[in-house]
Amino acid sequence: MKYLLRSLSYTFLMLLLISLLSFGAIHMAPNSFMSGELNPNMTPEAIAQLKAIYGLDKPLWKQYLDWVINLSQLNFGISFVTGQQVSEAVADRLPVTLWMNIIALLVTFILSLWMGIKAAMVYEKKMDHFITQLSLLSFAMPSYYLALVLMMVLSVTLGWFPIAGLHSLEPPQGFGYYLDMAWHLTLPIGVMVFVGVGSLVLYIRSLTLEILKSDYVYFARARGVDEKKLVRYFIFPNLLPPIVTMLGLSLPGLIGGSVILESIFGIEGMGQLFYMSAMSRDYPVIMGILMMSAFLTLIGNQIADAVLLKLNPFVKR
């Protein structure tokens, strides 16, 4: 209970700090939705009226206090652009982004585990060199560049995958609807997996090489334990704690990376909504997405810590 209360207190304080820094940074950015640069047709009277409606005529500290009070009631405000509730806009687009990131995260870690352990078990052989070079290429590859290359080759030239969007113009009904969605998400998820797998493979390979030098591995091999049992009973259990830690640390990168990919592939997810809101200085939507992403990231890290505590009871609480 003490550990749980400390974790919840940490999450609350981090959310408060993130909200304060984000709110200040957004309002210090040049231009605003009410400025003449973004809305040249708006008259000064209309701007003053809109500022009064949305509370932007108040001091900055009062705006932040009102926003925190509304946030405590799960009220994220109203979008400047669409007039829609921010919570509704985020709820409409959040499932797509979550599914993309969850699938990409699972595939990335399963593939990284296999490749990292395989490379360590055949150390300094051709397969090890191939996996290492592929991982270095993945580590150095920008996601936007790979997305554009795959789009040009596989979508425009070969026509194997759709260029953009989440559904076809006339999507099929029933189970075919989800197959059509999976077909559209193959390229963006593939880019996320390829870009994310490189650093994890190198990390797991390094950890596995250290485990292979341990005394208990030498004794296991001396007793005639085969390679499959060695991986299953000696290597994999010792890899789990650092892998769970890496899993928690990978969440922010995946959520942030979807902003670029959703914009390139035209996927109506939370990343694309965040980009469009940032371009139009839609403060309520930006803050709503930032807080939602921060909450999911912090909760993910807390779950990773709880799993790590279960796997290794000797971790300091």
Beta strands, then each sheet from edge to edge (+ up, - down):
end
